Each structure stands twice: as C-alpha cells, then as structure tokens.
Amino acid sequence: MKIFVGLIYIISYSFCLGSKPNIILIMADDQGWGQTGYYKHPILKTPNLDKMAANGLRFDRFYAGGPVCSPTRASVLTGRTHDRTGVFDHGYALRKQERTLPQALKEAGYKTGHFGKWHLNGLRGPGVPILDKDPNGPGNFGFDTWLSVTNFFDINPIMSRNGKFKEFKGDSSEIIVKEALKFISKAINSEKAFFSVIWFGTPHSPWMGLEKDLKEFKGLDNNSQAHYAELRAMDRSIGHLRSELRKLGIEKDTLLWFTSDNGGLPKIKPYTTGNLRDYKGSLYEGGIRVPAIIEWPRKIIDSQVSSYPAGAVDIFPTISDICKLPVSSHHHPQDGTSLTPLFEKNIKVRNSPLIFSSRGRMAIIDNDWKLISLPTEKGREIKLFNISKDPQETTNLFRPSHPQVNRLRKILIKSRNSIAESVNGLDYKEGVVLPQPPRIFWSELPEYQKFFTAWRDRPEYKSLLQKFNKI
C-alpha cells in the first residue's frame, strides 16, 4: 500500500512539475581540473563524481567565470563576464542592479535556496555567518531560503540561516548537503519545482579533514593530506545527495550541475591541475579550466564526454533556455550561450568565444585558439596558443602576422570596450552604477565585534583577529 501511495505521489508530482525540471547547482571551492577519479588522479578517488560523469554529460573543456572565487559566482548568477557585474576580484560585492538567475526562477514559480559559501557581499576573510540585514546577502538576490557564510568554511562551521546564527558539527560539505535536502523535501511536498545552489567551502584553505578521511592520505604533507581528505568528504556528500534524490523519486526530473569556481592550487601534492599550466589566479588553463558535469536523466539519456569549450557564463543561458525564461530576466549583454544542443548531439564547435577579463588581463578562447593579453611595464604582452594541440600552453605561437592574432585581437578590443561600458553602468536603466558596499574584512564591521571573544580560539578566525589586533 505504501509503495502504491508513493508511486501515486511521484506521478502527481511529475505532472505538477510539468516542463520545469528541478535544478541543483554544485560548486567546489578551489578544486583543480585534474582532481577527479575519472581523470585518473594518482591518489584521489571520487566514485560519486565518476558515476555522475558516466551517467551524464562530462565536459573536458569547461571554464570558470574567472581565475578566483567571487568572480565565477557572479558569472554563474548573471551569465555575464564578472567585470561587467562589479565583481572584479575575490571579495567584491555583486551589484544589486544585476538581474540574477534565482530572481528569474523565483518569478517563474521556483522555490529557491542557497547553501554554503556566498562571497558576493563585499566581505573578505574566512567565512562568517551572514548578517540578517546584509543588503548584499543571498536573500536580496532571489533566494527564499539560505544557510550561508560570507566566504570559505570548514569543519564545525558557524552559519547563518536566513540571518540567525547556528553552529554545526561535522564536515562542512556533508552539513550543507543535508540542509539542502531538507529544503528539497519541503519543496516537493508543496509540489513546487526547486532551485538549489550548493556552494562548498572545500577544498579551500585552511584544510581540515575528518580523521576517517585523513587516514586515506597518510604519507602526504599535512596540508596535502587534509586538502585531499576534504575532497573525499565532498565526493561522499555528492553521493548522499544523488542517493536521496533517487529515494525521493525525483532524480530523473532533476538537473544536477557540478563544477568548480577556479583552477587548482600550487604546493598541494600530487598535482591539482592535471599538469595544465599554472594555478588559481592565472588566465592560463590551470587557473580557469575546471571539472564539470551535467546529469539529467530525463533529457541526457546517452552519456557523453564533450570537448566543446563551455563555461560558467553558460549556466544562466542554459537554464533560461530550458525553463523558457523571458529575455527581460537578464541584463544585456550576456556572455554565455545555451548548452542544451549538447544534450542530444556531440557538438564540437562553439559559435561565440569565451571572454575573460581579470585584474587588467584578458583572454579570448575561440574553440582551438586562445589569445592572452597581459599588462607589462612596457605595454601589453600578447600570447597565442592552440589549445587542442597544446593544452599545456608550452608554445607561444604569437607573431603579428599570424591570422589568428589579427582575428582574435579584434574580438578582444570589442569585448574590452563592451565590458568598459558595463563597468560604468551603461547596461542599467539608471545609466550609472549605484553606491556599492566597500570591499573590506568582516572584522572591520561593528556588527561582528561582539563575537570576537567567542571566536578568538576558532582555527578559521584566530589568525585574522590577531592580525588586526581584534583580540
């Protein structure tokens, strides 16, 4: 009888859902391109990511929105190259004038929830619970429910549930997945499609692993051991998420999208970037190429491995295409494109280039070719690489007469001028950028001062409070 009732509920829920899939966006914090089992990492096992990849669409050339964390998060929520949104670097606040994906989905009838790292409210330093009245918190960008911190977080975190602080025990990845599942269960009980963002604090420093996970990586230096222990726990939490979606009977109608916010880290052994050039903070492949998988059994029936160059800027346009969101749901220009054609066909050629603008540097990726423009004391240094033949970017093919240089330079100049207009606020109805919160450390805000004594011995806060003589 219980099974029969359960089947009736699932059929009823699917009927109410109609053409709207549930959507879950998952993002690791500092996981490099090479740090998965399916890329044959020498020590890290990721059985749950491997299962996702074997059951969905795996991208071998997926790019973060930028080379550090906050910028990519801005690109995910807007579909725009991050400099357009005012998020020039880590810790910058997302402009409230931007139109975001959760706002659009909320208007389309979705229940929306954010769980984990936010880092779009102008506060630097290790993650602290977000204040109730923070004007740039998740609630002001379209999230009905949020359990969030300002930045990276680790074992036994203090988090903010819609403004109310709560201390948790355990691994941070497992905590936020369990909390997201509570939100998901409530949404399906109300027969509402849901949009859940799960942004891990793993494997960002400071590295803290559970004892059972640390044991798997004995023999490594302390930082590397804890770093990989965090990734092991994160993969386990993804396995728990996928298992619970199946138990709820909604896995086929749920689009699950996994990626990372930037490239891997140096000084972690063994390698984090799969031997790609450079690391987090760089516009070389090691700094911006990241793992990515889309699993959606209802639409992605045949699994595939794609060499199509895609990126974080494509997330909003893809979901917009799936959910038939109005054109007014986002600002123009968007720099991404819908990836839905890849769900059924193995497409290899991208029609519009990927654009990167960070710290005065720019890069254009147009299928096989990549042009990088770097500021120097004497002007700008231009580099050209054929990524399909030289993914490690060992050979600079630049010469002024190269036909690709001339072509990509034109795209770069046009993009730079367009981004400058966005930076100055010309995309908004006001025609200017409205006042923004300063980019500061949370320890400078009076609202957090009353917590200094209680937090002074917490490993994630101790060094910052000592640095600024707050304790």
C-alpha positions as MATLAB code, in Angstrom:
seq = 'MKIFVGLIYIISYSFCLGSKPNIILIMADDQGWGQTGYYKHPILKTPNLDKMAANGLRFDRFYAGGPVCSPTRASVLTGRTHDRTGVFDHGYALRKQERTLPQALKEAGYKTGHFGKWHLNGLRGPGVPILDKDPNGPGNFGFDTWLSVTNFFDINPIMSRNGKFKEFKGDSSEIIVKEALKFISKAINSEKAFFSVIWFGTPHSPWMGLEKDLKEFKGLDNNSQAHYAELRAMDRSIGHLRSELRKLGIEKDTLLWFTSDNGGLPKIKPYTTGNLRDYKGSLYEGGIRVPAIIEWPRKIIDSQVSSYPAGAVDIFPTISDICKLPVSSHHHPQDGTSLTPLFEKNIKVRNSPLIFSSRGRMAIIDNDWKLISLPTEKGREIKLFNISKDPQETTNLFRPSHPQVNRLRKILIKSRNSIAESVNGLDYKEGVVLPQPPRIFWSELPEYQKFFTAWRDRPEYKSLLQKFNKI';
ca = [
       0.000    0.000    0.000;
       2.819    2.402    0.937;
       4.582    1.665   -2.359;
       1.348    2.332   -4.282;
       0.801    5.641   -2.486;
       4.417    6.564   -3.164;
       4.005    5.891   -6.879;
       0.832    7.971   -6.994;
       2.701   10.819   -5.265;
       5.622   10.662   -7.705;
       3.267   10.650  -10.724;
       1.281   13.539   -9.245;
       4.452   15.498   -8.507;
       5.823   14.941  -12.011;
       2.526   16.112  -13.510;
       2.584   19.299  -11.397;
       6.217   19.853  -12.304;
       5.299   19.842  -15.986;
       8.166   21.074  -18.148;
      10.018   22.632  -15.216;
      12.916   20.482  -14.013;
      14.325   20.791  -10.544;
      17.770   22.393  -10.677;
      20.748   21.903   -8.381;
      23.998   23.786   -8.956;
      27.006   22.410   -7.097;
      30.344   24.199   -6.925;
      33.605   23.193   -5.282;
      35.953   25.848   -3.933;
      39.467   25.542   -5.450;
      39.131   22.049   -6.927;
      41.503   21.773   -9.872;
      40.750   20.284  -13.268;
      42.774   17.138  -12.581;
      41.299   16.305   -9.179;
      38.779   13.612  -10.096;
      38.881    9.866  -10.368;
      37.670    9.958  -13.976;
      40.804   11.908  -14.894;
      42.923    9.161  -13.286;
      44.227   11.199  -10.360;
      47.030    9.173   -8.742;
      45.578    9.134   -5.198;
      42.153   10.810   -5.082;
      39.114    8.596   -5.571;
      35.839   10.315   -6.480;
      33.422    7.426   -7.096;
      30.331    9.602   -6.943;
      31.581   12.216   -9.384;
      32.687    9.318  -11.578;
      29.132    7.921  -11.528;
      27.728   11.334  -12.398;
      30.133   11.594  -15.310;
      29.279    8.093  -16.523;
      25.571    8.918  -16.403;
      25.581   12.419  -17.865;
      27.411   14.995  -19.917;
      31.056   15.398  -18.920;
      32.908   18.495  -20.115;
      36.644   18.151  -20.699;
      36.966   21.850  -21.568;
      34.852   23.734  -19.062;
      35.998   27.115  -17.769;
      35.297   29.006  -14.579;
      33.937   32.540  -14.901;
      37.272   33.873  -13.678;
      40.505   32.707  -12.064;
      39.288   33.258   -8.468;
      36.138   32.574   -6.481;
      33.786   35.583   -6.253;
      34.041   36.421   -9.974;
      32.929   32.942  -11.020;
      29.980   33.088   -8.625;
      28.906   36.366  -10.198;
      29.138   34.816  -13.669;
      27.030   31.824  -12.607;
      24.250   34.046  -11.260;
      24.225   36.506  -14.177;
      25.603   34.747  -17.276;
      27.995   37.696  -17.664;
      31.749   38.107  -17.600;
      32.321   39.090  -13.981;
      33.881   42.528  -14.519;
      30.549   43.636  -16.016;
      28.871   42.946  -12.650;
      31.354   44.879  -10.497;
      32.885   41.699   -9.065;
      36.421   42.472  -10.195;
      38.178   40.138   -7.778;
      37.539   37.985   -4.728;
      35.504   39.765   -2.066;
      33.790   42.357   -4.276;
      30.025   42.718   -3.868;
      27.660   41.802   -6.680;
      25.780   44.915   -7.768;
      22.154   44.869   -6.695;
      21.344   46.311  -10.118;
      22.225   42.957  -11.669;
      19.431   40.536  -12.588;
      20.154   37.070  -11.267;
      19.189   33.512  -12.075;
      17.478   32.857   -8.689;
      15.400   36.010   -9.131;
      14.292   34.849  -12.569;
      13.460   31.329  -11.390;
      11.608   32.632   -8.352;
       9.434   34.724  -10.651;
       8.874   31.573  -12.727;
       7.441   29.781   -9.685;
      10.510   28.015   -8.289;
      11.377   27.622   -4.620;
      14.949   28.904   -4.302;
      17.627   28.065   -1.742;
      21.318   28.814   -1.219;
      23.576   26.644    0.932;
      27.224   27.294    1.734;
      29.712   29.873    0.527;
      28.330   33.192   -0.750;
      31.236   35.668   -1.126;
      29.276   38.234   -3.114;
      28.627   40.785   -0.368;
      31.917   42.706   -0.222;
      33.395   40.958    2.834;
      36.825   39.360    2.874;
      38.377   36.954    5.334;
      37.350   33.427    6.388;
      33.640   32.801    6.171;
      31.401   34.124    8.924;
      27.607   33.845    9.165;
      25.870   36.449    7.014;
      24.078   39.197    8.888;
      20.298   39.359    8.830;
      20.264   42.848    7.329;
      23.147   42.430    4.901;
      21.892   44.297    1.802;
      24.007   42.104   -0.487;
      23.194   38.761    1.089;
      21.534   35.822   -0.716;
      18.018   36.913    0.272;
      18.348   40.114   -1.735;
      19.334   38.259   -4.906;
      16.368   35.906   -5.154;
      16.882   33.162   -2.573;
      13.836   32.329   -0.439;
      15.926   30.253    1.955;
      19.614   30.385    2.745;
      22.098   28.767    5.091;
      25.226   30.674    4.203;
      28.579   32.124    5.177;
      30.469   35.039    3.682;
      33.428   33.012    2.391;
      35.198   29.659    2.776;
      34.278   27.404    5.709;
      35.472   24.114    7.164;
      34.736   21.541    9.851;
      32.228   22.551   12.565;
      31.188   25.827   10.884;
      29.082   28.660   12.239;
      26.487   29.511    9.592;
      23.560   31.855    9.122;
      20.071   30.505    8.477;
      18.239   33.476    6.979;
      20.126   35.746    9.382;
      20.086   33.552   12.500;
      23.485   32.190   13.536;
      23.850   28.468   14.220;
      26.860   26.290   14.988;
      27.129   22.894   13.287;
      29.242   19.811   13.950;
      30.876   17.750   11.243;
      32.281   18.087    7.751;
      31.078   21.259    6.035;
      30.225   19.554    2.715;
      28.068   16.934    4.375;
      26.355   19.571    6.514;
      25.179   21.754    3.648;
      24.034   18.804    1.528;
      21.880   17.555    4.418;
      20.451   21.052    4.860;
      19.790   21.403    1.136;
      17.930   18.079    1.195;
      15.614   19.418    3.900;
      14.817   22.345    1.629;
      14.297   19.990   -1.320;
      11.917   17.769    0.645;
       9.803   20.766    1.667;
       9.692   21.997   -1.912;
       8.439   18.719   -3.350;
       5.911   18.353   -0.529;
       4.482   21.688   -1.654;
       4.567   20.409   -5.268;
       6.931   23.189   -6.281;
       9.920   22.914   -8.579;
      13.082   23.920   -6.753;
      16.352   25.656   -7.491;
      19.096   24.791   -5.010;
      22.609   26.229   -5.028;
      25.160   24.226   -3.034;
      28.491   26.025   -2.872;
      31.060   24.039   -0.899;
      33.921   25.501    1.114;
      36.046   22.549    0.005;
      38.966   22.285   -0.679;
      39.858   25.906    0.165;
      42.417   26.537    2.909;
      42.689   26.197    5.882;
      42.494   22.458    5.278;
      40.697   20.367    7.893;
      39.701   16.755    7.321;
      37.791   14.206    9.342;
      40.010   11.527   10.870;
      38.467    8.771    8.732;
      39.287   10.757    5.588;
      42.771   11.812    6.705;
      43.713    8.141    7.107;
      43.286    7.597    3.355;
      46.116   10.028    2.584;
      48.837    9.091    5.041;
      52.322    9.904    3.843;
      51.440   13.305    2.389;
      52.436   16.584    3.990;
      49.821   17.904    6.419;
      48.258   20.430    4.041;
      48.011   17.999    1.148;
      46.632   15.286    3.400;
      43.845   17.500    4.741;
      43.201   19.003    1.291;
      42.503   15.586   -0.218;
      40.566   14.480    2.861;
      38.199   17.422    2.267;
      37.680   16.395   -1.359;
      36.986   12.820   -0.273;
      34.241   14.040    2.071;
      32.824   16.339   -0.598;
      32.526   13.457   -3.041;
      30.790   11.406   -0.359;
      28.284   14.218    0.221;
      27.526   14.311   -3.521;
      26.877   10.583   -3.355;
      24.450   11.153   -0.496;
      22.681   13.862   -2.497;
      22.256   11.637   -5.550;
      21.057    8.738   -3.400;
      18.424   10.869   -1.675;
      17.173   12.248   -4.981;
      16.562    8.657   -6.071;
      14.775    7.843   -2.810;
      12.542   10.872   -3.319;
      11.797    9.659   -6.831;
      12.872   12.913   -8.477;
      16.301   12.113   -9.894;
      15.045   11.918  -13.489;
      13.395   15.324  -13.278;
      16.372   16.993  -11.586;
      19.189   18.714  -13.456;
      22.343   18.350  -11.356;
      25.273   20.519  -12.468;
      28.695   20.198  -10.851;
      31.764   22.395  -11.357;
      34.490   24.338   -9.518;
      35.000   28.078   -9.071;
      38.596   28.262  -10.344;
      41.669   26.202  -11.059;
      43.686   24.179   -8.598;
      46.262   25.180   -6.016;
      50.067   25.130   -6.038;
      52.080   23.359   -3.309;
      49.485   20.599   -2.963;
      50.921   17.182   -3.825;
      50.194   15.290   -6.004;
      49.102   17.705   -8.737;
      45.801   19.585   -8.723;
      45.502   20.784  -12.328;
      46.194   17.642  -14.332;
      49.513   19.157  -15.465;
      47.832   22.153  -17.075;
      49.839   25.367  -16.933;
      49.698   27.463  -13.757;
      47.132   27.603  -10.948;
      44.303   29.564   -9.341;
      44.617   33.293  -10.090;
      46.017   32.760  -13.590;
      44.363   33.012  -17.008;
      46.391   30.052  -18.224;
      44.471   26.764  -18.414;
      45.433   25.635  -14.914;
      43.824   28.740  -13.458;
      40.478   28.645  -15.254;
      39.809   25.168  -16.649;
      37.741   23.173  -14.150;
      35.864   19.867  -13.919;
      32.183   19.978  -14.905;
      29.322   17.500  -15.268;
      25.616   17.837  -16.044;
      23.412   14.922  -15.014;
      19.736   14.993  -16.042;
      18.388   11.509  -16.821;
      15.138   12.808  -18.331;
      16.974   14.699  -21.087;
      20.563   13.428  -21.148;
      19.822    9.805  -21.934;
      23.121    8.816  -23.542;
      26.210    9.792  -21.583;
      28.990   11.537  -23.434;
      32.360   13.191  -22.968;
      32.430   16.593  -24.639;
      35.411   18.576  -25.899;
      33.128   21.560  -26.554;
      34.548   24.682  -24.857;
      31.947   25.792  -22.301;
      31.970   27.792  -19.103;
      30.269   29.197  -16.020;
      28.796   32.020  -18.126;
      26.736   29.378  -19.949;
      24.844   28.228  -16.856;
      22.250   31.027  -16.775;
      21.601   30.949  -20.569;
      21.252   27.158  -20.495;
      18.751   27.162  -17.635;
      16.954   30.118  -19.195;
      16.579   28.108  -22.401;
      15.304   25.049  -20.542;
      12.789   26.996  -18.455;
      11.807   29.440  -21.212;
      12.629   32.462  -19.064;
      11.781   35.864  -20.569;
      14.514   37.921  -22.195;
      13.923   40.548  -19.511;
      15.169   38.136  -16.831;
      18.780   39.090  -17.504;
      20.846   42.121  -18.419;
      22.396   42.530  -21.824;
      24.924   41.625  -22.925;
      25.170   38.111  -21.581;
      28.441   36.445  -22.486;
      27.267   32.849  -22.277;
      25.205   30.673  -24.571;
      22.784   27.792  -24.078;
      24.343   24.343  -23.934;
      21.081   22.458  -24.478;
      22.025   21.335  -28.039;
      24.822   19.292  -26.457;
      22.315   17.183  -24.526;
      21.497   15.214  -27.669;
      24.399   15.812  -30.041;
      28.180   15.674  -29.745;
      28.815   19.237  -30.923;
      32.452   20.321  -31.018;
      32.433   23.871  -32.406;
      31.343   26.842  -30.306;
      29.814   29.755  -32.223;
      30.720   32.529  -29.762;
      34.061   32.894  -27.953;
      34.562   32.714  -24.195;
      35.757   36.040  -22.795;
      37.837   36.568  -19.651;
      38.661   39.902  -18.043;
      40.521   39.888  -14.730;
      42.938   42.260  -12.996;
      43.668   44.138  -16.214;
      44.331   40.901  -18.095;
      42.171   39.482  -20.859;
      41.834   36.170  -22.638;
      39.744   35.019  -25.588;
      39.063   31.321  -26.113;
      37.628   30.513  -29.515;
      37.496   26.756  -29.991;
      41.078   25.595  -30.699;
      42.601   29.037  -30.222;
      43.379   31.118  -27.165;
      44.731   34.670  -27.081;
      46.007   36.143  -23.805;
      46.742   39.842  -23.254;
      48.837   40.624  -20.183;
      49.774   44.112  -18.893;
      53.506   44.847  -18.565;
      55.601   47.912  -17.756;
      56.107   48.468  -21.478;
      52.512   47.942  -22.584;
      50.884   44.578  -23.183;
      52.265   41.137  -23.892;
      50.205   39.040  -26.300;
      50.356   35.247  -26.371;
      48.661   32.800  -28.718;
      48.110   29.087  -28.113;
      46.462   26.252  -29.970;
      44.716   24.600  -27.019;
      43.627   21.469  -28.879;
      47.210   20.638  -29.846;
      48.953   22.231  -26.869;
      46.704   22.130  -23.769;
      49.736   22.736  -21.524;
      50.364   26.044  -23.336;
      54.050   25.349  -23.818;
      54.411   27.005  -27.238;
      53.570   30.664  -27.784;
      52.585   30.994  -31.446;
      52.277   34.768  -31.382;
      53.564   36.786  -34.276;
      51.935   39.976  -35.574;
      51.225   38.449  -38.970;
      49.533   35.321  -37.642;
      45.942   35.305  -38.998;
      44.503   34.177  -35.674;
      46.200   37.046  -33.832;
      44.548   39.657  -36.038;
      41.144   37.973  -35.784;
      41.191   37.405  -32.017;
      42.623   40.853  -31.299;
      39.560   42.408  -32.919;
      37.303   40.310  -30.681;
      39.377   41.262  -27.650;
      39.233   45.008  -28.358;
      35.486   44.879  -28.997;
      34.977   42.911  -25.791;
      37.150   45.267  -23.756;
      35.124   48.275  -24.929;
      31.829   46.497  -24.201;
      32.986   45.486  -20.700;
      34.088   49.072  -20.013;
      30.545   50.252  -20.789;
      29.158   47.659  -18.376;
      31.665   48.645  -15.684;
      30.415   52.228  -15.992;
      26.802   51.134  -15.549;
      25.544   51.665  -19.092;
      23.722   48.299  -19.040;
      21.399   49.502  -16.286;
      18.269   51.625  -16.610;
      19.911   54.225  -14.332;
      22.846   54.536  -16.736;
      25.240   54.624  -13.771;
      26.439   52.327  -11.000;
      24.584   52.929   -7.747;
      26.597   53.058   -4.478;
      28.276   49.775   -3.612;
      29.396   48.391   -0.242;
      33.163   48.642    0.318;
      35.431   45.645   -0.146;
      36.579   45.146    3.446;
      37.324   42.443    6.003;
      34.316   41.470    8.114;
      36.398   42.199   11.212;
      36.026   45.909   10.355;
      32.239   45.824   10.783;
      30.879   46.801   14.222;
      28.130   44.166   13.917;
      30.712   41.384   14.241;
      32.724   42.876   17.109;
      30.566   41.315   19.825;
      31.620   37.880   18.560;
      35.389   38.451   18.687;
      35.899   36.987   22.158;
      33.814   33.901   21.441;
      35.563   33.309   18.111;
      39.151   34.097   19.077;
      40.171   30.449   19.518;
      38.402   29.110   16.439;
      41.120   27.952   13.988;
      39.495   29.632   10.973;
      39.232   33.063   12.650;
      42.169   33.209   15.025;
      44.846   34.479   12.630;
      42.622   37.222   11.167;
      41.591   38.542   14.564;
      45.206   38.521   15.734;
      46.366   40.213   12.531;
      44.059   43.161   13.050;
      44.633   43.234   16.838;
      40.992   42.446   17.485;
      41.778   40.102   20.382;
];
